[in-house]
Amino acid sequence: MRIIFIGDVVGRTGRRALRRAVAEWRAEYSPDLVVANAENAAAGRGITPLLVQELLDGGVDVMTLGDHAWDRAEYIARAHELSRVLRPFNLQPGMPGCGSLLLPVPGGQVGILCLQGMALMRPGALNPFTVGYEEAVRLRTAGASVLLVDFHAESTAEKVALGYRLDGVASAVFGTHTHVPTADARILPGGTAYITDVGMCGSKDGVIGRDAAETLKSLVNGLPGKLPVGKWPALVCAAMVDVDVETGRAEALCPLILTVEKADD
């Protein structure tokens, strides 16, 4: 089974670039599943039901979120309806939405689990090394022949540690949140594909997807600013993993990076 996972989608620029990239990658690589972290899809913060549909129409099968999951009231109000959108699983009980999913696809069932880190993040996340591990085992026991984990976290050490914690349980652990792709894509000893951060889908010449000039102005002056989403060209960062559905072990992991000069608005 082949899966493409796309890093944090930032605003309109990222959404338009994603549509172009997914079309090209589906034609070239024929993935069985496309997953994207979409927590920054709405002008750089959060997501709305309308944008969920836009991304589904653009070729994304499942979306994961992170610490900006609650930035849009529209999502909170309808989170229970949006079964293809996963907020972090390891939050306090009773939070809207769901954090894991079993999805039937040709060739088997895929489990998808979204987790949030504890270090340097918004408070409130439960321990992913215990709560997340238990849910990963539950998904495999429930019939997931392939298990993907999005670990939305700031600390690189925490991400690496969770990769080893889930080695042999998850088929792949994809790090998100920092928007900067890391050069450590590898398959761990137990057969889990791992990368500390996939990167982002957003303005190439901005500051992690935000307008560079406005970001610098805020940093130099020390005053808060709106930090609008950056413009074209855009960078689309992803990771493609091939998994043996019989064993759940990753066979290959390949980072994908595509520059989109301009997409139709």
Stockholm file with secondary structure:
# STOCKHOLM 1.0

chainA/1-265         MRIIFIGDVVGRTGRRALRRAVAEWRAEYSPDLVVANAENAAAGRGITPLLVQELLDGGVDVMTLGDHAWDRAEYIARAHELSRVLRPFNLQPGMPGCGSLLLPVPGGQVGILCLQGMALMRPGALNPFTVGYEEAVRLRTAGASVLLVDFHAESTAEKVALGYRLDGVASAVFGTHTHVPTADARILPGGTAYITDVGMCGSKDGVIGRDAAETLKSLVNGLPGKLPVGKWPALVCAAMVDVDVETGRAEALCPLILTVEKADD
#=GR chainA/1-265 SS CEEEEECEECHHHHHHHHHHHHHHHHHHHCCSEEEEECTTTTTTSCCCHHHHHHHHHTTCCEEECCTTTTSCHHHHHHGGGCTTEECCSSSCTTCSSBSEEEEEETTEEEEEEEEECCTTSCTTCCCIIIIIHHHHHHHHHTTCSEEEEEEECSCHHHHHHHHHHTBTTBSEEEEESSCSCCSCCEECTTSCEEESCCCEEEETTSBTTBCHHHHHHHHHHTCCCCCCBCCSSEEEEEEEEEECTTTCCEEEEEEEEEEESCCCC
#=GC SS_cons         CEEEEECEECHHHHHHHHHHHHHHHHHHHCCSEEEEECTTTTTTSCCCHHHHHHHHHTTCCEEECCTTTTSCHHHHHHGGGCTTEECCSSSCTTCSSBSEEEEEETTEEEEEEEEECCTTSCTTCCCIIIIIHHHHHHHHHTTCSEEEEEEECSCHHHHHHHHHHTBTTBSEEEEESSCSCCSCCEECTTSCEEESCCCEEEETTSBTTBCHHHHHHHHHHTCCCCCCBCCSSEEEEEEEEEECTTTCCEEEEEEEEEEESCCCC
//
